[in-house]
Amino acid sequence: MASLIGLHFGQCGNQIGFDFWKTLSNEHGLTSNGVARESPTGGQRNDRLDVFFSEGDQEKYIPRAVMVDLEPRVINGIFQSDYADFFKKTSSFMSADGGGAGNNWASGYAQGQKVSEDVLELIRLEAERADDLEGFMVTHSVSGGTGSGLGSFFIEKIRSEYPKKVIQTYSVFANQAGGTSDVIVSPYNSILTLARLIQEADGVVILDNTALHHIAGSHLRATSSNKFDHINYLVSRIMSMSTATIRFPAPLFSRMTSMLATLIPFAPLRFLQTSMHPVVDPRDAMDYNGKTNINNVLRQLLRPINLMISRPDHMSRSYQNLAKSKGVMLSGLAIMQGRINNEDFFNTTTAAQAMMRDEIQKPAWMDHNPMHFCRAPLSPFVETKVNVSGMMLANHTSAVTLLSHTLHQYSAMRSKNAYIDRFKNEDGFHLDEMDQSAELVNDIIEEYKNIENPEFFQPQ
């Protein structure tokens, strides 16, 4: 059974990683110290625990996780929580001085170089425990210092050391204009991180903080005091559903490589968006009174307006015009869970072709259906009132709006050299690297725009 290792960098990466592992422990019937409970159905367990867990002594299952931060608060909090005995303390790294990266990509990257061997040794040890390592799932922020800078450094190192393994990232994008980032240099950090994701990652799931804040407030009734809890849990649901066919017996997409091969037909265009229906915290799902069936859920997933990506208002006019475009779908995967029989699934996926004519545009040169559908078994350990739920991963050209907005923010600051001394003062960092990263991001934006051209595949 192919195994995946979770790598969590920085405050944001470790917070959403922690909620992801708690969600997995619930779905696989593990106690907070990793002991497997008996199946509530009384039969033999058929979940694939080996994908994300290694088996220790006394029938205890241990997450294949490495947590890294340059300040101790978040990781120490995890080891003081109810899940203190769930993780191996020896698989975490906290900087000795605990000073963090000061929200500076260059500082995070430089500190990554200093602690390189210590962290890589933790990753190697985890990789050696896996009989068939398929790859790595990385959680991080692109706009701060540690998740972006130190995360970028280790994504490069992992690609170099494990060139044939999958690197799938869940990357949190914060938007200053949307009020979800208080890091003044986040455009610089984001551009530098995006360049590494473009060059080194196999798939990048966009977690747009602005869109997630809106969803938490409008759908989950989140308040200012608990909004981050709801957002982190929503992200953990995205991560758990996107791996459900890998962790539970399913006829399709039982490996991350097959999923990414379907979703990313052109290697440079690897930014994936998500949609989910119903948007409900499963912890409260027993109180959900909406009607769900496979037809309704699929229709909601296929609506471009439900993609979890914001369309910023504070963009240049050219990018505002671009944001008005619906864009086209290069590839999509709808993962369905719930009480679904074979006939309903077949009939509805066939009917989805008609839905797509109304909801989703595909490139003019594409002569096949870009959407794929699959069912993922429900966990027998999680009870829910929702009959059917779904999550879609979409390689859609509307990702250009977020990438373009990030580049626009960068260009506005860079043209005035605003706060540039924070980077110039970091030993070993050269400003040319920043401008080269911006050029790389611009190239990807142009590629996404060109792929909508009906003559994209015409001979030159």
C-alpha positions in Angstrom: 0.0 0.0 0.0 1.4 3.4 -1.1 2.2 5.7 1.8 2.1 9.5 2.1 3.9 11.7 4.6 2.5 15.0 5.9 5.0 17.9 6.2 3.8 20.9 8.0 5.7 24.2 8.0 5.1 27.3 10.1 2.2 28.4 12.3 -0.5 28.1 9.6 0.8 24.8 8.2 0.9 23.2 11.6 -2.5 24.5 12.6 -4.3 23.1 9.6 -2.1 20.0 9.7 -3.2 19.4 13.3 -6.9 19.6 12.3 -6.2 17.3 9.3 -4.8 14.6 11.6 -7.6 14.9 14.1 -10.1 14.5 11.2 -8.2 11.4 10.0 -8.2 9.9 13.5 -12.0 10.3 13.7 -12.6 8.8 10.2 -10.3 5.8 11.0 -11.6 5.2 14.4 -8.4 6.1 16.3 -8.4 7.4 19.9 -6.5 10.5 20.7 -3.5 8.4 21.6 -3.6 6.4 18.4 -5.3 3.1 19.5 -7.6 1.6 16.9 -11.2 1.1 18.0 -13.3 -1.9 16.7 -15.5 -1.2 13.7 -19.0 -0.2 14.8 -20.4 -2.5 12.2 -18.8 -5.4 13.9 -17.0 -6.6 10.7 -13.4 -6.6 9.8 -11.8 -3.2 9.2 -11.1 -2.4 5.5 -9.7 1.1 5.7 -6.1 1.7 4.6 -4.5 2.9 7.8 -1.0 2.3 6.3 -1.4 5.2 3.9 -1.0 7.9 6.6 -0.1 5.9 9.7 2.7 3.6 10.8 2.0 0.9 13.3 3.8 1.1 16.6 3.8 -1.0 19.7 0.7 -2.1 21.5 -1.5 -1.7 18.4 -0.9 2.1 18.4 -1.0 3.9 15.1 1.3 6.9 14.6 0.8 9.7 12.0 3.4 9.9 9.3 3.9 13.5 10.1 6.8 15.9 10.4 6.1 19.3 12.0 8.5 22.1 11.6 8.4 25.7 12.9 10.9 28.4 13.8 8.9 29.4 16.9 7.6 26.9 19.4 4.1 28.1 20.3 1.9 26.1 17.9 3.8 22.8 18.1 4.1 23.1 21.9 0.3 23.7 22.0 -0.2 20.4 20.0 1.9 18.5 22.5 -0.1 20.0 25.4 -3.5 19.1 23.8 -5.6 16.0 24.1 -3.6 14.6 21.2 -0.3 14.9 23.1 0.4 11.2 22.8 -0.8 10.9 19.2 2.3 12.4 17.5 5.9 11.4 17.9 7.7 14.3 19.6 10.9 13.1 17.9 9.3 13.9 14.5 9.0 17.6 15.2 11.5 20.4 14.9 11.4 23.8 16.6 14.2 26.3 16.3 16.5 26.6 19.3 16.2 30.4 19.5 12.5 30.4 18.8 12.7 33.8 17.1 10.7 32.9 14.0 11.3 34.4 10.5 9.8 37.8 11.2 7.3 37.3 8.3 10.2 37.5 5.9 10.6 34.9 3.2 14.4 35.5 2.9 14.9 35.0 6.6 12.8 31.8 6.6 14.8 30.4 3.6 18.1 31.3 5.2 17.2 29.6 8.4 16.1 26.6 6.4 19.7 26.3 5.1 21.0 26.4 8.7 18.7 23.6 10.0 18.7 21.7 6.8 20.3 18.4 8.0 18.3 18.3 11.2 14.9 18.5 9.4 15.9 16.3 6.5 17.0 13.6 8.9 13.4 13.6 10.4 12.0 13.3 6.9 14.4 10.5 5.9 13.5 8.5 9.1 9.8 8.9 8.3 10.4 7.9 4.7 12.3 4.8 5.8 9.3 3.6 7.8 7.1 3.6 4.7 7.2 0.3 2.7 6.1 2.0 -0.5 6.4 5.8 -0.2 4.4 7.6 -2.8 5.1 11.1 -1.8 4.5 14.1 0.5 1.6 16.3 1.4 2.8 19.8 2.4 0.7 22.3 4.4 2.0 25.9 4.6 1.2 29.6 4.0 2.6 31.4 1.1 2.5 34.9 2.6 4.3 34.7 6.0 7.9 33.9 6.7 8.3 30.3 7.9 5.7 28.6 5.8 6.8 30.5 2.7 10.5 30.8 3.1 11.5 27.7 5.1 8.7 25.8 3.3 10.1 26.8 -0.1 13.6 25.7 0.9 12.5 22.2 2.0 10.2 21.7 -1.0 13.3 22.3 -3.1 15.3 19.9 -1.0 12.6 17.2 -1.1 12.4 17.4 -4.9 16.1 17.0 -5.1 16.3 14.1 -2.6 13.1 12.3 -3.8 12.9 13.3 -7.5 10.3 10.6 -8.3 8.0 11.1 -5.4 4.8 13.2 -5.5 4.8 16.6 -3.8 1.2 17.8 -3.3 0.8 21.1 -1.4 -2.1 22.7 0.4 -1.1 26.3 0.1 -2.9 29.1 2.0 -3.0 32.4 0.1 -3.7 35.5 2.2 -5.0 38.7 0.5 -4.2 42.1 1.9 -7.0 43.7 0.0 -9.4 41.2 1.4 -8.3 42.0 5.0 -7.0 38.5 5.7 -3.3 39.3 5.9 -1.6 41.7 8.3 1.9 40.9 6.8 2.9 44.1 4.9 5.4 42.3 2.7 3.1 39.3 1.9 3.2 40.1 -1.9 7.0 39.7 -1.9 6.7 36.4 0.2 3.9 35.1 -2.0 5.8 35.7 -5.4 8.9 34.0 -4.1 6.9 31.0 -2.8 4.9 30.7 -6.0 8.0 30.4 -8.0 9.1 27.3 -6.0 5.6 25.8 -6.3 5.6 26.3 -10.0 9.1 24.7 -10.3 9.0 21.9 -7.7 5.4 20.8 -6.8 3.3 18.3 -8.7 0.0 19.7 -7.5 -1.0 22.9 -5.6 -4.4 23.1 -3.9 -5.3 26.7 -3.5 -6.6 27.6 -0.1 -7.8 31.2 -0.5 -8.1 32.7 2.9 -10.4 35.5 1.7 -12.8 33.0 0.3 -12.6 30.7 3.3 -13.3 33.7 5.6 -16.4 34.5 3.6 -17.6 30.9 3.6 -17.0 30.5 7.4 -19.1 33.6 8.1 -21.9 32.9 5.6 -22.3 29.1 5.7 -20.9 28.0 9.1 -22.2 30.9 11.2 -18.7 31.5 12.4 -18.1 34.4 14.8 -14.9 36.5 15.2 -14.0 34.3 18.2 -14.2 31.0 16.5 -13.8 31.8 12.8 -10.3 30.4 12.6 -11.4 27.1 14.1 -14.1 26.8 11.4 -11.7 27.7 8.7 -9.0 25.2 9.8 -11.7 22.5 10.1 -13.0 23.4 6.6 -9.5 23.0 5.2 -9.1 19.7 7.0 -12.3 18.5 5.3 -11.0 19.5 1.9 -7.8 17.5 2.7 -9.6 14.5 4.0 -12.1 14.3 1.1 -9.4 14.7 -1.4 -7.6 11.7 0.0 -10.7 9.6 0.8 -10.4 7.3 -2.3 -6.8 6.6 -1.2 -7.6 5.8 2.4 -10.7 3.7 1.9 -11.3 1.0 -0.7 -12.4 2.7 -4.0 -12.3 1.4 -7.6 -10.7 4.7 -8.9 -8.0 7.1 -7.8 -6.6 4.9 -5.1 -3.2 6.6 -5.5 -2.2 10.3 -5.5 -0.3 9.9 -8.7 -3.4 8.7 -10.6 -5.4 11.6 -9.2 -2.8 14.2 -10.2 -2.3 12.7 -13.6 -6.1 13.2 -14.3 -6.2 16.7 -12.9 -3.1 18.2 -14.4 -3.0 17.5 -18.2 -0.3 20.2 -18.7 2.5 20.1 -16.2 3.0 23.8 -15.6 -0.7 24.4 -14.9 -0.9 22.7 -11.6 -3.0 25.0 -9.4 -6.2 23.3 -8.2 -9.3 24.9 -6.8 -12.0 23.3 -4.7 -15.7 23.4 -4.2 -17.8 21.6 -1.6 -21.5 20.9 -1.0 -23.1 21.1 1.4 -20.7 23.5 3.2 -21.4 22.3 6.7 -19.2 21.5 9.6 -19.7 17.7 10.0 -19.4 18.3 13.8 -22.8 20.0 13.5 -24.1 17.9 10.6 -26.6 16.0 12.7 -28.5 19.3 12.8 -28.4 19.8 9.1 -31.9 20.1 7.6 -31.2 20.7 4.0 -32.0 18.2 1.3 -29.1 16.5 -0.4 -29.1 14.0 -3.3 -26.5 13.2 -5.8 -28.0 15.4 -8.5 -28.3 18.5 -6.3 -24.8 18.1 -4.9 -23.2 17.7 -8.3 -25.1 20.7 -9.7 -23.7 22.8 -6.9 -20.2 21.5 -7.3 -20.2 22.3 -11.0 -21.2 25.9 -10.5 -18.1 28.1 -11.0 -19.4 30.6 -8.5 -18.9 27.9 -5.8 -15.2 27.5 -6.4 -13.4 28.6 -3.2 -11.4 31.4 -4.8 -12.0 35.1 -4.3 -12.3 37.6 -7.1 -10.6 40.7 -5.5 -12.1 44.1 -6.1 -8.9 46.0 -5.7 -7.2 45.0 -9.0 -6.0 47.0 -12.0 -8.6 47.4 -14.7 -7.1 44.8 -16.9 -7.3 42.2 -14.2 -10.9 43.3 -13.2 -11.9 42.5 -16.8 -10.1 39.2 -16.6 -12.0 38.4 -13.4 -15.3 38.8 -15.2 -14.5 35.9 -17.4 -15.9 32.5 -16.3 -12.8 30.8 -17.6 -12.6 27.2 -18.8 -12.2 23.9 -17.1 -9.1 21.9 -18.0 -9.9 19.0 -15.7 -12.0 18.3 -12.7 -12.7 15.5 -10.3 -15.9 15.3 -8.2 -15.6 13.0 -5.2 -19.0 11.9 -3.9 -19.7 10.4 -0.5 -22.9 9.1 1.1 -25.9 6.9 0.5 -25.5 6.4 -3.3 -26.5 3.3 -5.2 -24.9 2.3 -8.5 -27.9 3.2 -10.6 -28.2 6.7 -9.2 -24.5 7.3 -9.6 -24.5 6.2 -13.2 -27.6 8.1 -14.2 -26.5 11.3 -12.5 -22.9 11.3 -13.9 -24.5 10.8 -17.4 -26.9 13.7 -16.7 -23.9 15.8 -15.6 -23.0 16.2 -19.2 -26.1 18.4 -19.7 -25.3 20.4 -16.5 -21.9 21.1 -17.8 -23.3 22.8 -20.9 -24.9 25.3 -18.6 -22.4 25.6 -15.8 -18.9 24.8 -17.1 -17.1 25.9 -20.2 -14.3 23.8 -21.6 -11.6 25.0 -24.1 -12.8 25.2 -27.7 -10.0 22.8 -28.7 -11.0 20.1 -26.2 -13.2 17.3 -27.7 -13.7 15.3 -24.5 -15.4 15.8 -21.2 -13.0 17.4 -18.7 -15.0 16.2 -15.6 -14.4 12.9 -13.8 -16.6 11.4 -11.1 -15.9 8.9 -8.4 -17.4 7.6 -5.1 -15.5 7.4 -1.9 -16.8 5.1 0.9 -18.0 6.7 4.1 -16.2 6.1 7.3 -18.1 3.8 9.6 -16.8 5.7 12.6 -18.4 9.1 11.6 -22.1 9.5 11.9 -23.8 12.2 9.8 -27.3 13.2 8.8 -26.3 14.4 5.4 -27.3 11.9 2.7 -24.8 12.9 0.1 -21.8 15.2 0.2 -19.3 16.1 -2.4 -16.0 17.9 -3.0 -14.5 18.9 -6.4 -10.9 19.5 -7.3 -10.8 21.7 -10.4 -8.0 22.7 -12.7 -9.7 25.9 -13.9 -8.3 28.9 -15.6 -10.0 31.2 -13.1 -6.9 30.6 -10.9 -5.5 33.4 -13.0 -7.5 36.0 -10.9 -5.7 35.1 -7.7 -2.3 34.7 -9.4 -2.7 38.0 -11.3 -3.9 39.9 -8.2 -0.8 38.6 -6.2 1.5 39.7 -9.1 -0.3 43.1 -9.2 0.3 43.7 -5.5 3.9 42.7 -5.9 4.5 45.0 -8.8 2.9 48.0 -7.0 5.3 47.5 -4.1 8.3 46.6 -6.1 8.0 49.7 -8.4 8.4 51.8 -5.3 10.9 49.5 -3.5 8.6 49.6 -0.5 10.0 47.7 2.5 12.7 46.2 0.2 15.4 46.8 2.8 13.9 43.9 4.9 15.1 41.6 2.1 18.3 43.3 1.1 19.5 43.1 4.7 19.3 39.2 4.7 22.7 37.6 4.0 22.8 35.7 0.8 19.5 37.1 -0.7 19.7 38.9 -4.1 16.9 41.1 -5.3 17.3 39.5 -8.8 15.8 36.4 -7.4 12.6 38.3 -6.6 12.2 39.7 -10.1 13.0 36.4 -11.7 10.2 34.8 -9.5 7.8 37.5 -10.7 8.7 36.7 -14.3 8.0 33.0 -13.7 4.6 33.8 -12.2 3.8 36.0 -15.1 4.7 33.2 -17.6 2.2 30.9 -15.8 -0.5 33.5 -16.0 0.0 33.9 -19.7 0.0 30.2 -20.1 -3.4 29.9 -18.4 -4.7 32.7 -20.6 -3.3 31.2 -23.8 -4.9 27.8 -23.1 -8.3 29.4 -23.6 -7.3 30.3 -27.2 -9.2 28.1 -29.7 -6.0 27.8 -31.7 -3.9 26.6 -28.7 -3.1 23.3 -30.3 -2.8 24.5 -33.9 0.7 23.9 -35.4 2.9 26.9 -35.5 
